[in-house]
């Protein structure tokens, strides 16, 4: 399925919806781009989950407990790691 894309003033490429559907891409999905000669190849990246569902459930319970005491701020993944450990 050849498509023609245009690079905008911010150096962004906008992929047509049909291409996104074929590649199963949506908001916040990550892709890897490779140069092969004079071609740009885009691959969807499947990431392994960082936390198990049990860890996420525990984090939800901990977060609810902390919210009862006051506001709990999580600024980075490191903050989440610290709470789970």
Helices and strands as residue ranges (DSSP letters): H 17-23, E 31-36, E 39-44, H 53-69, H 77-84
